[in-house]
Amino acid sequence: MNNTNDTETTYLNFIHQIIEDDLKNNKNDSKVHTRFPPEPNGYLHIGHAKSICLNFETAKKYKGKCNLRFDDTNPTKEEDEYVQSIIKDVKWLGYDWEDRLFFASDYFDKLYEHAVELIKKGHAYVCDLNADEIRETRGTTKMAGKNSPYRERSIKENLDLFARMKNGDFPNGTRTLRAKIDMANPNLNFRDPVIYRILHSEHHRTGNKWCIYPMYDWAHGLEDSIEGITHSLCTLEFEDHRPLYDWYLNNLNNVHKPQQIEFARLNLNFTVMSKRKLLELVESNLVNGWDDPRMPTISGMRRRGFPADAIREFVDKIGVAKRENMVDIALLEFCVREKLNKVAERRMAVLNPLKVVIENYPEGKTEMLEAINNPEDKGAGTRQIPFSRELYIEQADFMENPPKKFFRLSPGTEVRLRYAYFIKCNEVIKNDDGEIIELRCTYDPETKGGHAPDGRRVKATMHWVSCENAEKATVRQYDRLFKVENPLADSEKDYKEFINEHSLDILTNCYLEPDLKKFKPGEYIQFERLGYFIADPDSSEDNLIFNRTMTLRDNWEKILKQQEREKNIARKKAKRKKNR
């Protein structure tokens, strides 16, 4: 999570500066212990990836520890499916919590004991107001709240009622345990917040043992305390909750007191990051589950073909700040392209096929041509690809009546077939509806490998596959889920109205190089001239399915290059001014 400036001088983000100061002062015995505490009520998304990287990388930087802890305090929304998906996602991102996998439910007995301690100190009471009544008496930022009529119950009565709440004597919503603080405090979180509520619901780990469950603010700080967390890193929405976090710990005996530090969450354009809205997309069948490659979930990005180290690089580039801002998704796409360009082998695939017959090529002949696997990786070697009389090319690579500057195939023009020969189109074959179904061409046998002995050149190089040897496949072309930068900007419209109708196009008549049949699910590939793809988890030798990760175009790279040019110009101007 470190960044470098133009002079390559390393600087610290504000969280690491706090930690550096703590280490100098021997705070926490110069130890650093962080945690990533997801709620198992949905799949993790790219925003969580920022928190995961920050917590684990911070622990790594300072030779400390990082826990994975599930905040499973609401059984009505939590499922083991979410637990398992989160474990898989964190591991896939490259992080190891070793033996420190914890759950809030591990501490339910301890949390209850601390609540009893708070009652005994006169700092908590059982309240009979229901949720609506508590809300109505809470007040506003401009008006103080009203004390509950049950606020002055005796310690003895509160202990008895709280024990009966635990034993299941009361229905849901009839009683809560509230902290006794200050109903006139400017911070609304201090106005006698609820600590426990009654919830007769089976828990995914503890079953029906409990029918009262702690609220997040109560559980959060105590979980951190029990685990010996030194720096509790949270997003900015918890900034107003920090005083309450501290108040709970300060009013309990003999507990460790972590330091909560807030940072700006990740906001990404062309998507939504709310778990509630993502769940709505899933339940409305607007996407095909949590791992749909159009979703901003980590599992969706994995299925789409985003490498884990590209996501980590993206998180490092955006840095850690205290101020909220919107990050351009093009930067994430840039990081993905940068990584895939280095590791993805190249293959040829035709997604919208047009048949080409090379009339002067011998019938029944197939020859093997050498092709480079990855020009960015010399160690990737070469492969042999079959070439024959009948080929497929992309429909978009031919025009019967081309405009100026159309340099691909057209009647009478000559082009290069990648790794093969020069060909020229002589005749266009159409069906009864006037649609082009076939091209009749000739090739120059002297141009093998794509070079002419006489030095003549062509302006276009096209990809192709041999009809006889190609493997048929389904290709899913994914794009951004929303067609506007901020789907939530218009309060008068439902964000679902902005879903991109072309976020998924399924092509079922695609033809690939034959060795793509051997690619295993999860393996990356670049289809030359078309983009980066990945073999889908459902892909098999008998049913080839490839997902498009993204196209080859990269606007963000142009932006970065322009910024670098501007920096260089500024440096030169500054240097000239200094030398005057």
Secondary structure, DSSP 8 states (H G I E B T S, - for coil): --EE-TT--EE--HHHHHHHHHHHTTGGGG--EEEE---SSS--BHHHHHHHHHHHHHHHHTT-EEEEEE----TTT--HHHHHHHHHHHHHTT---TT-EEEGGGGHHHHHHHHHHHHHTTSEEEE---HHHHHHHS--SSS-----TTTT--HHHHHHHHHHHHHT-S-TTS-EEEE-S-TT-SSGGGSS-EEEEE----BTTTBTS-SEEE-HHHHHHHHHHHTT-SEEEEEGGGGGGHHHHHHHHHTSSS----EEEEE---EETTS---HHHHHHHHHTTSSSSTT-TTSSBHHHHHHHT--HHHHHHHHHHH---SS--EE-HHHHHHHHHHHHHHH-EEE-EESSEEEEEETTS-TT-EEEEEEES-TT-GGG-EEEEEEESEEEEEGGGB-SS--TT--SB-BT-EEEETTS-EEEEEEEEE-TTS-EEEEEEEEEGGGTTT--TT----S-EE--EETTT-EEEEEEEE--SBSSS-TTS-TTS-GGGGB-TTSEEEEEEEEE-GGGGG--TT-EEEETTTEEEEE-TT-BTTB-EEEEEE-S--HHHHHHHHHHHHHHHHHHHHHHHHH-
